[in-house]
Every structure is written in structure tokens, then in C-alpha cells.
């Protein structure tokens, strides 16, 4: 019984050591590449981020390392430093080996190994360092394994990164690494070439059709291309090798642009604004929110770019919109739905890989699944665009055919109408010719009558001229020889303009003499009928030097007041004047006294003046 217990205890100890002891990976020439997984790689999470290689390599920390629970270890906490321990055993196999890290987004990778007791050698690389700092200029991180050791050697790998990362460590022979890398770069070249071909195709479509949906799709394809080269390291290697800061956020900017242009293309291609306004408003709201989130990530916290899962929202919106439009009978949407189904499948595979749901085997189909799905999406959406062009062409041909039929029908109707019109015109022409002969005879008679009327008009015109002249002379004679009523007087001087013109004529008879310097030369002034002295520039208005200067009553009423006072020799009362002229009695009294005083002062001048005396009374 005791022997049985001893054997059982020995087996338990052996099994426990087998389970807990780390497996050693041999540098075997028969193996081209080997992915370190499970018990081959041990993990310790330093949540403080302050431990160094001295602490980690100590014996007390050895028990803190645990075997990886997943095929590929992952980081999740940006504040922690993740330590990985691997053991490599040197053999007699020939050839150089290296370690390759497939995730190009890891910020900082430090590899320590003991080159002599108590001394560790450090190799550092990562996305936060310029590209030229890498041992091998390759899109993935690589570390050359120095085979100058015997037995096995322990490597400590410290990983610290802002975004979740898959720490896939692959041991490769250098010659296999070169072969695999060349094939991979060729495939990536084909991928980018296809994206470029799709861009050029849609750019040509835009230039031919001039519909902005094709331009949106070109920009979307370029954004996808930018995302691919920024996420797989090609952009960092060839386009911005000296800008690690930009490399950290390039994929986030590319995803934002891809989401924006994808939604704009969806709106235009599926005509959501007219066919499904509700979905159109949802997409516009998403664009606003996505832009706000992008600005927050860009200017406040770059770490939030890691939440790539939100990109499933535009894919679902585009997929739902395509299905709804397809059910409404828009058949080009079937290729659109197929294309975005591939993108949704690629995102789903990526989510399964990140969440480690099930044991998904590693391989090119798995690693490049999203890129393959993006190419399929571009292919099917290009089919959709071509189908849309074919549909537009078919509609155009149908419309042209209908237009041709309408034009032919209109031409027939036009020919028929032309024949009818020609017949009517011929009939009407005969009638017109007959009537024109009659009209011509009547015109000759009218011409004779018109000539007689013209001669009569000439005689009448001469008589009218003489009659008007006689009337004017008679009227003026009445003014000069008889007391006219106010109504008769204003027919001769109806307004201020007539009175001003009369005053100007009176002044012209007297000649010009400057009231300031007695100069007789003048220029035309700024006001109507005014004169400006050529010597002293004094400007004299037409009422200056007259009895009407500074008068506030209308000029024709003032004229009549002078006329009636002179004619009646001052024997009219201010009350009568106020009644005739409709002015205040005080105003009429003041002006009456002024005129009578002037008449009294110049009675010798007015003696024998006769009818024209009131004209002389005008000048003060």
C-alpha cells in the first residue's frame, strides 16, 4: 500500500511539473516558422508599470508568470506593462533565426536576454520610435536571435501600448522570412493596385456622368487604402517613416474618412433623401455624432481611436438602407447589399479574433480576412455602379425613343397643318389682292382729299397764329389799361416761375451792375436767372434789388398786390387785399404801406408812366 502511494505521489508531482514547467522552443532547421503559444510563452501583468528587468528576472517573480491561456496573448490595459517569458534552445541546426511580432500598433517592445551572469542586454523597438531604429526594415517588428549560446536561453519581453494588441510572437528562419515577406509584399501590392484601379474606374465614371456619388466612392476607396497601409505598417515603412506620432493616429483618421464618405455615397447612390427620408436623417445624425467623436479623439484623447467597433454602425446603416431600397424595386442595390455583407462579415471575423471566441486557426485567410472582404465590397459596389449606369442608359434610350416617336408624330401633324395653311394662304392671298386693288383706288382718292385738307390746315394754322397773337395783345392791353381781377391776373402770371422770368426780363433791360463793387461783368450764377459778379464773386438772385426781396408771400400774389395798389393809386384797403389774396390782414397792411411809401417817394418818376408804371414800381 505504501509503495502504491509513493508511485501515485510521484506521478502527481511529475504531472504538475509537466503542466507548470515552461516548454522550450528549439531552434530546429526543419521548422520554417513556429508560433509561440500557450505553455511556450508565460505572461505576467505589471499593473504598476514600475518593475524593471531586475525585479522580473528574480526568482521570487518566477512563480508570478503564468502560461498563456489563449493561443495568442493579448493586452487590454493601457496602464500596465505586460511581461512575456520565452525559452529558446540552441541546436546544431544551421541557419539564422529571428522573432517576428505581427501587430504593428504596439507602442513599445523591449527584449532582454542575459549575455553574462547578472547582466542583461536590451533591444528596444515599437511604433513610437522612428522606422529607421528597427533592426530589419520590415513592416513588422523583428528581432535577430543571436545563436552564440549553448543550451537554452530565457528572453524577457516587456510590452506597453495604448491600444489593445495581439502579441503574436513567431520564430522564423531568416530565409523563410525573406520568402514569405516577398510573397506578402507582392500580395499587398496587388491589393493596393486593385484599390487604385477601383478609384480610377469610379473617377472616370464621375468625369463622364458628373454625379457626386462617384466622387464620394473614389474618396471612400482612398480612405480604405489609407487605413490598410496605416494598419499593416506599409505606410510607416514607405510614406511617413519619420513620423511615429502621425502613425499612431493615421488609422483613426482613415477610418473616420472612410465612414463619412461611405455614408455620403450611400445617401446619393440609394437616393435616400427622396425614397427613405427617415434613413437619410438617421445617417445625417450619425455623420454629425461621428464627427464630434473624431474631433474629441483627435484633440482631447488619441487613445479613444482604439474603439474601432463603432465602425460597425455605418456598415449596418448602409446594409439596412440597401435592403430597404432593394425591396422597393431598385435592383442595383442587390450588388450594394452583397458588397456591404462582405464588409460586415470581415468586421465580424475581426471581432471574433479580438474577443477570442472559439479557437480560430492562424493563417493568411484569417489575418487578411478584412482586406479580402473590403476588396470584395469594392468589387460588388463597382458592379452596382455599373448596373446603375446600365439602368440609366436603358432609361435614357427609352426616353429618347419616346421623344423620337413624339417628334415623328409632331412632324406629321406639322406637315398636315402646313398643307392646310398653304391652301388657306393661297385663298387668302387672292382675296387680299382683290381687296388691295380696291384699297389702292380708294387711297388715290384719299390722297387727293388729304392734299386739300393739308392746304386748308396750313391756312387755319396761319389764322390761329394771328388769332393767338391778337388775344395775347388784347390781354396785355387789358392788364395795362384796365383793373383786372385776381383770377384774370393769375392767368398771365400763374406761378412763381412765370413771375421770376418776368423779373429777369425787366432786369435784362436795365443791365447788370454789381451792388457791392459796381462791376458790370458777370457770370451765370448757381440759382435760376441769378448772376455772379466777375470781380468780387457776389451772386445776385433775380429778386435782389426788388420790392419782393425778403417777402414771404407767393410771388404772383405779391405781383398782384403791386399791380392793384398802383392801378388804384393806393385807394384799396388792407382788408380788401386780404379778402382777395386770402392772406392775413396784417401782412397785407404792411405790404400796402410799403408800396404806398415807395410810390410817394418816386411819384415824379411815375408821373406820366402810364400803363407800365407798376413795372417800374417793382425795383426798390
C-alpha positions in Angstrom: 0.0 0.0 0.0 2.8 2.4 0.8 4.5 1.6 -2.5 1.3 2.4 -4.3 1.0 5.7 -2.6 4.6 6.5 -3.3 4.1 5.8 -7.0 0.9 7.9 -7.1 2.6 10.8 -5.4 5.5 10.6 -7.9 3.1 10.7 -10.8 1.2 13.7 -9.4 4.5 15.6 -8.9 5.6 14.7 -12.5 2.2 15.8 -14.0 2.3 19.1 -12.1 5.8 19.8 -13.2 4.8 19.0 -16.7 1.9 21.3 -16.6 3.6 24.2 -14.8 7.1 23.9 -16.4 7.5 26.1 -19.4 8.1 24.4 -22.7 11.4 25.2 -24.5 11.3 26.0 -28.2 14.2 24.5 -30.2 16.0 26.3 -33.0 15.3 23.5 -35.4 16.3 23.7 -39.0 13.3 21.6 -40.1 10.8 24.2 -38.9 10.4 27.2 -41.2 8.2 29.1 -38.6 6.7 28.5 -35.2 4.1 30.5 -33.4 4.8 30.6 -29.7 1.6 29.9 -27.8 0.1 28.5 -24.6 2.8 26.9 -22.4 5.6 28.1 -24.6 5.0 31.7 -23.6 4.4 32.8 -20.0 2.7 36.1 -19.1 2.9 38.5 -16.1 0.9 41.7 -15.9 2.7 44.5 -14.1 -0.3 46.8 -13.2 2.0 49.4 -11.7 4.2 49.7 -14.7 7.3 50.3 -12.5 9.0 46.9 -12.4 12.3 46.6 -14.2 14.2 43.6 -15.5 16.0 43.2 -12.2 12.7 42.6 -10.4 11.1 40.5 -13.2 14.1 38.1 -13.6 14.4 37.4 -9.9 13.5 34.0 -8.5 10.6 35.4 -6.5 8.9 36.6 -9.6 9.3 33.3 -11.5 6.2 31.9 -9.9 4.2 35.0 -10.9 4.5 34.1 -14.6 1.6 32.1 -15.9 1.2 30.2 -19.1 -0.8 32.0 -21.8 -4.5 30.9 -21.7 -5.0 31.9 -25.3 -3.2 30.9 -28.5 -2.1 34.5 -28.9 -1.6 36.6 -25.8 -3.4 39.9 -25.8 -3.0 43.2 -23.9 -6.0 45.1 -22.6 -4.9 47.6 -20.0 -3.0 50.6 -21.4 -1.6 51.5 -18.0 0.0 48.0 -17.4 3.3 46.7 -18.7 2.9 43.1 -19.9 5.9 40.8 -19.5 6.4 37.7 -21.6 9.0 35.0 -20.9 10.1 32.5 -23.6 12.9 30.0 -23.7 14.9 29.1 -26.8 17.2 26.1 -27.1 20.2 26.3 -29.4 20.9 23.2 -31.6 23.4 22.2 -34.2 21.0 23.2 -36.9 22.4 25.7 -39.4 20.8 29.0 -40.4 19.8 32.2 -38.7 16.6 32.8 -36.8 14.5 35.8 -35.8 11.5 36.7 -33.8 8.7 38.5 -35.6 5.8 40.5 -34.0 2.8 40.7 -36.3 1.0 43.6 -34.5 2.4 46.8 -35.9 0.4 49.0 -33.4 2.4 48.1 -30.3 4.0 51.2 -28.9 7.0 49.9 -27.1 8.6 46.4 -27.1 11.7 45.7 -25.0 13.6 42.4 -25.3 16.0 41.4 -22.5 18.4 38.4 -22.5 21.3 37.5 -20.3 24.6 37.7 -22.1 26.6 37.0 -18.9 25.6 36.3 -15.3 23.9 39.3 -13.7 23.9 41.4 -16.9 21.1 41.7 -19.4 21.3 43.1 -22.9 18.4 45.3 -24.2 16.9 45.6 -27.6 14.0 48.2 -28.0 11.7 48.9 -30.9 8.0 49.8 -31.3 5.5 52.1 -33.1 6.5 55.1 -31.0 10.1 55.0 -32.4 11.1 56.2 -36.0 11.2 53.4 -38.5 14.9 53.6 -39.1 15.5 52.4 -35.5 14.4 48.8 -36.5 17.0 46.1 -37.0 15.3 45.0 -40.2 13.4 47.5 -42.4 10.2 45.5 -42.5 6.6 46.4 -41.8 6.5 44.0 -38.8 8.8 44.2 -35.7 11.7 41.8 -35.9 14.5 40.7 -33.5 17.5 38.8 -34.7 18.2 35.8 -32.4 21.9 35.6 -31.5 22.9 31.9 -31.6 26.1 32.4 -29.7 25.0 30.5 -26.7 24.8 26.9 -25.6 21.8 25.1 -24.2 18.7 27.3 -23.7 18.3 31.0 -23.1 15.5 32.9 -21.5 14.1 36.0 -23.1 12.0 38.6 -21.3 9.8 40.7 -23.4 8.2 43.9 -22.0 5.2 45.2 -24.0 3.5 48.5 -23.2 0.9 50.0 -25.6 -2.0 52.5 -25.6 -4.4 50.3 -27.6 -5.3 46.6 -27.2 -2.8 44.4 -29.1 -2.3 40.8 -30.1 1.2 39.9 -29.0 1.8 37.2 -31.7 5.5 36.1 -31.5 6.6 33.9 -34.4 10.0 32.2 -34.6 11.2 32.1 -38.2 14.2 31.1 -40.2 15.6 34.1 -41.9 15.5 32.6 -45.4 11.8 31.6 -44.9 11.2 35.1 -43.5 12.6 36.6 -46.8 10.5 34.3 -49.0 7.3 34.8 -47.0 7.9 38.6 -46.9 8.4 38.9 -50.7 5.1 37.0 -51.3 3.3 39.1 -48.7 4.5 42.3 -50.3 3.5 41.1 -53.7 0.0 40.3 -52.4 -0.2 43.7 -50.7 0.9 45.3 -54.0 -1.9 43.5 -55.8 -4.3 44.7 -53.0 -3.3 48.3 -53.3 -3.3 48.0 -57.1 -6.9 46.8 -57.1 -7.9 49.7 -54.8 -6.2 52.1 -57.2 -8.0 50.5 -60.2 -11.4 50.9 -58.4 -10.5 54.5 -57.7 -9.6 55.3 -61.3 -12.7 53.5 -62.6 -15.0 55.5 -60.4 -13.1 58.7 -61.1 -13.7 58.1 -64.9 -17.4 57.5 -64.1 -17.5 60.8 -62.2 -15.9 62.7 -65.0 -18.3 61.1 -67.5 -21.6 61.3 -65.6 -20.8 64.3 -63.3 -22.6 62.7 -60.4 -21.0 63.4 -57.0 -21.8 59.9 -55.7 -18.9 58.5 -57.8 -16.5 61.1 -56.3 -17.6 60.1 -52.8 -16.8 56.5 -53.7 -13.4 57.4 -55.0 -12.6 59.2 -51.7 -14.0 56.2 -49.8 -11.7 53.9 -51.6 -8.7 56.1 -51.0 -9.6 56.2 -47.3 -9.8 52.4 -47.2 -6.4 52.3 -48.9 -5.0 54.7 -46.3 -6.4 52.6 -43.5 -4.8 49.4 -44.9 -1.4 50.9 -45.3 -1.5 52.6 -41.8 -2.8 49.4 -40.1 -0.4 46.9 -41.6 2.8 49.1 -41.4 3.3 49.8 -45.1 2.6 53.5 -44.6 5.0 53.8 -41.7 7.7 52.0 -43.8 7.4 54.0 -47.0 5.3 57.1 -46.6 5.9 58.6 -43.1 8.9 56.6 -41.6 10.0 59.6 -39.5 6.5 60.5 -38.0 5.6 57.9 -35.3 3.1 60.4 -33.8 1.1 60.5 -37.0 1.5 56.7 -37.4 -0.3 56.3 -34.1 -3.5 58.1 -35.3 -3.3 57.6 -39.1 -5.6 54.6 -38.9 -8.2 56.5 -36.9 -8.2 59.4 -39.4 -8.6 56.9 -42.3 -11.5 55.1 -40.6 -13.3 58.4 -40.0 -12.9 59.5 -43.6 -14.0 56.0 -44.8 -17.1 56.2 -42.6 -18.0 59.7 -43.7 -17.5 59.1 -47.5 -19.3 55.7 -47.2 -22.4 57.3 -45.7 -22.3 60.2 -48.3 -22.0 57.6 -51.1 -24.9 55.6 -49.6 -27.2 58.6 -49.4 -26.5 59.6 -53.0 -26.4 56.1 -54.6 -29.6 54.8 -53.0 -31.4 58.2 -53.3 -32.4 58.0 -49.6 -33.4 61.7 -49.3 -36.3 61.0 -51.7 -37.0 57.3 -51.2 -36.5 56.8 -47.4 -36.2 60.2 -45.7 -36.1 58.6 -42.2 -33.0 56.7 -43.0 -31.5 59.8 -44.6 -32.0 61.8 -41.4 -30.5 58.9 -39.3 -27.4 58.9 -41.5 -27.0 62.7 -41.2 -27.3 62.4 -37.4 -24.7 59.7 -37.4 -22.3 61.9 -39.5 -22.7 64.7 -37.0 -22.0 62.5 -34.0 -19.2 60.7 -35.7 -17.5 64.0 -36.5 -17.8 65.1 -32.9 -16.3 61.8 -31.7 -13.5 62.2 -34.2 -12.6 65.7 -33.0 -12.6 64.5 -29.4 -10.2 61.7 -30.3 -8.0 64.0 -32.3 -7.7 66.9 -29.9 -8.5 65.5 -26.5 -7.7 61.8 -26.2 -6.0 59.9 -29.0 -6.5 56.7 -27.1 -10.2 56.7 -28.0 -9.2 55.9 -31.6 -8.9 52.3 -30.5 -12.7 51.9 -30.3 -12.9 50.6 -33.8 -16.0 48.6 -33.0 -18.1 51.8 -33.7 -17.3 51.3 -37.4 -19.9 48.6 -37.5 -22.6 51.3 -37.2 -22.0 52.8 -40.8 -21.8 49.3 -42.2 -25.1 48.3 -40.6 -26.7 51.6 -41.7 -25.5 51.1 -45.3 -26.6 47.4 -45.3 -30.1 48.2 -43.9 -30.5 51.1 -46.3 -29.5 48.8 -49.2 -32.0 46.1 -48.2 -34.9 48.7 -47.8 -34.2 50.2 -51.2 -33.8 46.8 -52.8 -37.3 45.8 -51.5 -38.6 49.0 -53.1 -37.5 47.7 -56.5 -34.2 49.4 -57.1 -32.2 46.5 -58.5 -28.7 47.9 -58.5 -29.0 47.8 -54.7 -28.6 44.0 -54.8 -24.9 44.3 -55.5 -24.6 47.1 -52.9 -26.1 44.8 -50.3 -23.8 41.9 -51.3 -20.7 44.2 -51.0 -21.6 45.5 -47.6 -22.4 42.0 -46.5 -18.8 41.1 -47.1 -17.6 44.1 -45.0 -19.9 43.0 -42.2 -18.5 39.5 -42.4 -14.9 40.8 -42.3 -15.7 43.0 -39.2 -17.5 40.0 -37.6 -14.3 37.9 -38.1 -12.2 40.7 -36.6 -14.5 40.9 -33.6 -14.3 37.1 -33.1 -10.5 37.3 -33.2 -10.3 40.2 -30.7 -12.8 38.6 -28.3 -11.1 35.2 -28.8 -14.4 33.4 -29.3 -13.5 29.8 -30.2 -10.2 28.7 -31.5 -9.8 30.3 -34.8 -6.7 29.0 -36.6 -4.0 31.4 -37.7 -3.3 31.8 -41.4 -3.3 34.2 -44.3 -7.1 33.8 -44.8 -7.6 34.7 -41.1 -5.1 37.5 -40.9 -6.1 39.2 -44.2 -9.8 38.4 -43.9 -10.9 42.1 -43.6 -8.7 43.2 -46.5 -10.2 40.4 -48.6 -13.8 41.5 -47.6 -13.0 45.1 -48.4 -11.8 44.1 -51.9 -15.0 42.1 -52.4 -17.1 45.0 -51.2 -15.4 47.3 -53.8 -15.9 44.7 -56.5 -19.6 44.3 -55.8 -20.2 48.0 -55.3 -18.5 48.6 -58.7 -20.9 46.1 -60.1 -23.7 48.1 -58.5 -22.4 51.3 -60.1 -22.2 49.6 -63.5 -25.7 48.2 -63.1 -26.9 51.7 -62.2 -25.2 53.1 -65.3 -26.8 50.4 -67.4 -30.2 51.2 -65.9 -29.7 54.9 -66.5 -28.7 54.1 -70.1 -31.7 52.0 -70.6 -34.0 54.7 -69.2 -32.2 57.2 -71.5 -32.7 55.1 -74.6 -36.4 54.6 -73.7 -36.8 58.3 -73.2 -35.0 59.0 -76.5 -37.2 56.5 -78.3 -40.4 58.1 -76.8 -39.1 61.6 -77.8 -38.4 60.4 -81.4 -41.9 59.0 -81.6 -43.3 62.2 -80.3 -41.2 64.2 -82.8 -42.4 62.0 -85.7 -46.0 62.5 -84.6 -45.5 66.2 -84.3 -43.8 66.3 -87.7 -46.7 64.6 -89.4 -49.1 67.0 -87.7 -46.9 69.8 -88.8 -46.9 68.7 -92.4 -50.6 68.4 -92.4 -51.0 71.8 -90.9 -48.6 73.3 -93.4 -50.6 71.9 -96.3 -53.8 73.3 -94.8 -52.1 76.6 -94.2 -50.7 76.8 -97.7 -54.2 76.3 -99.1 -55.6 78.9 -96.8 -52.8 81.3 -97.6 -53.3 80.9 -101.4 -57.1 81.6 -100.9 -56.4 84.5 -98.6 -53.8 85.9 -101.0 -56.3 86.0 -103.8 -58.8 87.8 -101.6 -56.1 90.2 -100.4 -55.0 91.0 -104.0 -58.6 91.8 -105.0 -59.1 94.0 -101.9 -55.8 95.7 -102.4 -56.8 96.9 -105.8 -60.0 98.4 -104.3 -57.9 99.9 -101.4 -55.4 101.3 -103.9 -58.2 103.1 -105.8 -59.6 104.4 -102.5 -56.1 105.5 -101.4 -55.7 107.6 -104.6 -59.0 109.4 -103.7 -57.8 109.9 -100.1 -54.5 111.3 -101.3 -56.4 114.0 -103.3 -58.6 114.7 -100.3 -55.5 114.8 -97.9 -53.8 117.3 -100.1 -56.8 119.5 -100.0 -57.1 119.1 -96.2 -53.4 119.9 -95.8 -53.8 123.2 -97.7 -56.8 124.1 -95.5 -54.8 123.2 -92.4 -52.0 125.5 -93.4 -54.4 128.4 -93.8 -56.0 127.6 -90.5 -52.6 127.4 -88.8 -51.8 130.9 -90.1 -55.2 132.2 -88.9 -54.7 130.5 -85.4 -51.3 132.1 -85.0 -52.6 135.5 -85.8 -55.6 134.9 -83.5 -53.4 133.9 -80.6 -51.2 136.9 -81.1 -54.2 139.1 -81.1 -55.6 137.5 -77.9 -52.2 138.0 -76.2 -52.0 141.6 -77.2 -55.6 142.2 -76.2 -55.0 140.6 -72.8 -51.8 142.5 -72.1 -53.5 145.7 -73.2 -56.3 145.0 -70.7 -53.7 144.5 -68.0 -52.2 147.8 -68.8 -55.4 149.7 -69.3 -57.9 148.2 -67.0 -58.0 146.9 -63.5 -58.0 143.1 -63.7 -59.5 140.8 -61.2 -57.1 138.4 -59.3 -58.4 135.4 -61.3 -57.7 137.2 -64.6 -54.2 138.3 -63.4 -53.0 134.8 -62.4 -53.8 133.6 -65.9 -51.0 135.8 -67.1 -48.7 135.1 -64.1 -49.9 131.7 -62.9 -46.9 130.7 -60.8 -43.5 131.8 -59.3 -41.6 130.6 -62.4 -43.6 133.0 -64.7 -43.0 135.8 -62.3 -39.3 135.1 -61.9 -38.9 135.0 -65.7 -40.7 138.4 -66.0 -38.4 139.9 -63.3 -35.4 138.5 -65.3 -36.6 140.2 -68.4 -37.1 143.5 -66.6 -33.5 143.3 -65.2 -32.1 142.5 -68.5 -33.5 145.8 -69.9 -31.8 147.7 -67.0 -28.4 145.9 -67.4 -26.2 144.4 -64.7 -24.3 146.4 -62.1 -22.8 144.7 -59.0 -24.4 146.1 -55.8 -21.1 145.7 -53.9 -18.4 146.7 -56.3 -20.4 148.3 -59.2 -18.6 146.0 -61.7 -20.7 145.3 -64.9 -19.2 141.9 -66.0 -20.8 138.8 -64.6 -21.2 135.0 -64.9 -24.3 132.9 -64.7 -25.0 132.1 -61.0 -26.0 128.8 -59.3 -29.7 129.7 -58.9 -32.1 130.1 -61.8 -31.6 133.5 -63.5 -29.1 134.6 -60.9 -25.8 136.4 -61.8 -22.4 136.3 -60.2 -20.1 139.3 -60.3 -16.9 138.6 -62.3 -14.9 140.8 -60.0 -16.0 140.1 -56.4 -18.0 136.8 -56.9 -21.1 138.4 -55.3 -24.1 136.4 -56.5 -27.3 138.4 -57.1 -30.6 136.5 -57.3 -33.4 137.6 -59.6 -35.4 139.1 -56.6 -32.4 141.0 -55.2 -32.9 144.8 -55.5 -36.7 144.4 -56.0 -39.6 145.2 -53.8 -40.1 141.4 -53.4 -36.8 140.8 -51.6 -37.3 139.2 -48.2 -41.0 138.8 -48.9 -42.6 135.6 -47.7 -45.8 135.6 -49.7 -46.1 133.9 -53.1 -44.6 135.9 -55.9 -47.7 136.0 -58.1 -49.7 137.3 -55.2 -47.1 139.9 -54.4 -47.2 140.9 -58.2 -50.9 141.4 -58.0 -50.6 143.4 -54.8 -48.2 145.9 -56.5 -50.3 145.9 -59.6 -53.6 146.7 -57.8 -52.1 149.3 -55.4 -50.5 151.1 -58.4 -53.6 150.8 -60.5 -56.0 152.1 -57.8 -53.3 154.7 -56.7 -53.4 153.3 -53.2 -57.1 153.5 -52.8 -57.6 149.9 -51.7 -57.8 148.8 -48.1 -55.7 146.1 -46.5 -58.9 144.2 -45.6 -59.9 144.1 -49.3 -56.5 142.8 -50.2 -56.6 140.1 -47.5 -60.0 139.0 -48.8 -58.8 138.9 -52.5 -55.4 137.2 -51.9 -56.5 135.1 -48.9 -53.7 136.5 -46.7 -53.7 137.8 -43.2 -54.8 141.4 -42.9 -51.6 142.4 -41.0 -49.5 141.1 -43.8 -51.5 143.0 -46.4 -51.4 146.2 -44.3 -47.6 146.0 -44.0 -47.0 145.4 -47.7 -49.7 148.1 -48.7 -47.9 150.7 -46.6 -44.5 149.7 -48.1 -45.8 150.1 -51.7 -47.6 153.4 -51.0 -44.5 154.8 -49.4 -42.4 153.8 -52.4 -45.0 155.4 -54.7 -44.9 158.6 -52.7 -41.1 158.7 -52.8 -40.9 158.2 -56.5 -44.1 160.0 -57.7 -42.1 162.2 -60.0 -40.7 159.1 -61.7 -44.1 157.6 -62.1 -45.7 160.8 -63.4 -46.7 160.1 -67.0 -45.6 156.5 -66.7 -49.0 155.3 -67.8 -49.7 151.6 -68.1 -46.1 150.5 -67.5 -45.8 152.3 -64.2 -46.3 149.3 -62.0 -43.4 147.5 -63.7 -41.1 150.4 -62.6 -42.5 150.1 -59.1 -41.0 146.6 -58.9 -37.5 147.9 -58.3 -36.8 149.2 -54.8 
